[in-house]
Amino acid sequence: MAGASTAFVALAAFFWGLAGGIGGILIGDGWEPSVVSFYRGLIGLLFVLVWLGLRPFRSGLANKQLWLWAAIAGLGVAGNFTFYFISIDHGSVAVAATLMYCAPVFVYLISFVLKLERPTAAKWAAIALVMLGIVLLTKLYESSASDLSLIGVTTGLLAGLSYAVFIFGFKYAAPHGSPQAILAIAFAVLALVLIFPSNTEQVVSVVDASSWPLFLTLGVLGAGLSFVFYIVGLRYTLPALASMVAMVEPITATLFGVMVLAESLAIVQVIGMALILITVTTLSVISSKA
């Protein structure tokens, strides 16, 4: 069972990596990031509602604390999806995915502020290494960096910060109900939040557009099956192992960007990416063992 659970976590990370690439294709075709994010979350909502219907026991839906924290998780995942695709729109899939992978660093920083975690020299050193990796990956040291690239970097980091909010929301909602109930509320909040800033004409036209199979694939892989597989996989997978397996996501997104979208990375960017992935994964492993 442990081996199968690890495979579920890896498959979820793989699907999330593919979601970044598919989102990049849709955005390249002229679809707004908010519309892409909306449909990714809406289709994910349908999946978790089916899951909730099949396993309705101990849902906790009558608990106010569940709704509060699940709603916060929903705001986090809404920001994560949207900022991630905006970052792709103004940069590349590889850079956006790697910046989003910095989420554990934001979790540490928030934990420091809330006094949930004790800061140590080793943790601050790890955060400094990640920051160095970000500078190398995004080439912020070049004076020729454009405003668009800065938008891409900023939103990529905001995607990571938003994911950290989702992690905290999900963590505090978990004692009050089932994972499927939490995700159902979170995705419902996402859909409500993103429907307003989205281009209404584009939202409606997706149904009849030639791109609808890509939207369906994005939702099924990027929010439907992936979240179900990840939650189920975590039940029997050690947190340290799950942290390492999660590296599949940025690696998959990077390969998709290079092989399908014809993106390219300089050697210094590859070094920065490696520095971020290795440091964040090590930080997550150490945290899970503490």
Residue, then its C-alpha position, 0 to 999 in steps of 0.5 A: m500500500a505504501g508503494a501505491s500511495t507514493a505512486f499516487v503522490a508522484l502521479a498528482a505532481f506529474f499531473w500538476g506539472l502537465a497542468g502548467g504546460i496545458g495552461g501555457i498553451l491556452i494562454g498562448d491561444g489568447w485565453e485570459p489566466s483568470v478564465v483558465s484558472f476558473y475552469r480548472g477549479l470548476i472542473g476540480l469542484l465537480f470531481v470532489l463533489v462526486w468524491l464527497g457523494l461517494r464518501p459522505f461520512r464524517s464530512g463535518l459540513a455542519n461545523k463552522q470552523l471547517w467552513l472558515w478554514a476551507a474558505i481560506a484554503g479556497l482563497g489560497v488555491a484561487g490565488n495560486f492558480t491565477f498568479y501561476f498562469i499570469s506568471i506563465d503569461h509574462g514569463s515561462v512555464a519553467v520559471a513559474a513552476t519553480l517559483m511556485y515550488c518556493a511555497p514551503v519557504f513562505v510556510y516557514l516565514i508565516s510560521f516564524v511570524l505566527k510563532l508556530e515555528r522556531p527560526t534557526a540559523a540553518k533555516w535562515a541559511a536555506i531561505a537565503l539559498v532559495m533567494l539566491g536561486i531565485v535571482l539566478l533563475t530569473k536573472l534579476y541581476e541583469s539591468s535589461a530585465s523588462d517590466l514584464s519579466l518582473i511581473g512574471v517573477t512577482t506573480g510566480l512568487l505570489a503563486g507560491l505564497s497563495y499555495a502556502v495560504f492553502i496549506f495553512g487553511f487545509k491544515y486547520a480545516a482538517p480536524h473538523g471534517s473530511p478532505q473531500a468536504i474541505l476541497a469541495i468548499a475550497f473549489a466552490v470559493l475559488a469558482l465564486v471568487l474567479i467568476f467576477p474578474s473573468n472575461t464573461e464573454q470568454v467564460v461563455s465561449v469556452v463551451d463552444a470553442s475548439s479549445w474545450p478539450l484542453f480546458l477539460t484535460l486541464g481541469v481533470l488533471g490539474a484539479g480533479l484527479s490530481f488533488v484526489f490522488y494527492i490526498v489519498g496518497l498522503r495517507y500512507t506516504l511519509p511526509a519526507l518522501a512526499s516532499m521529495v516526490a513533489m519535485v516531479e511537478p516543476i521538473t515535468a513543467t520544465l520539460f513540457g515548456v522546453m519540449v512542447l512550448a520551445e522555451s529555453l533556459a540559460i545555464v545560470q538559470v538551470i543552476g538557480m532552478a537546481l538550487i531552489l529545488i534541492t534546498v526547498t526539498t531538503l527544507s521540507v524533509i527536515s521539517s517533516k522529521a522534526 
